[in-house]
Amino acid sequence: MAWKHGGQSDDADYKVEVIDTWNMTVTSLGAMRGFHQVKMPGKQYMALGFVK
């Protein structure tokens, strides 16, 4: 599964995290800016977190 995020009107960096709500873990993907494709694990109960 892939998820595309982009189109911010500002040129800010966003800290991106994959959140496993079942196992209660958070994996940081680092800072991203602009358009990116994030490969998601093929599991249920996963989320993405974005912090400006």
N, C-alpha and C positions, 0 to 999 in steps of 0.2 A: 504494500500500500504506500502510495506517495501523496504528499500534500504540498501544494504550492502556495507560497505566501509572498505577496509583493504589492506594490502600488502605494507605499507610504508617500504622503505628500512632503514630508520632511526627510532630511538626510540623516536621520538618527540611527544609531546602532540599537539593536534589540537583542537582549539575552534570550536564547531559545533553549527550552528544556523539554525532554520527553518525560511525561509523568505516567507511571504505572500505578493506577489507583487500586489494583487488586493486591500487588505485592508491596505497596506503599514505598516506592523508590522513585527518585528523580535523577535523570541523567542529563547533564549539561551538554549542549551541542555548541556552546560558545556564542560569540557575538556575530550577528548577521545584519547586513544592510541591503536594502533593495529587494530584488526578486531572488528567491531561493527555492529549491526543491528539497524537501526533507523526507527521507525514507523512514517510514514507520515500521516498527516490528509488527508482524502479522498476528497480533494477539488482541483479545477483547480488553475493554476497560483501559484503553490508552488515551492520553490527552497530550496536547502541546501547550506549553506556557510561554508567553511573550512578555518580557519586562523591558520597558523603555529606559 
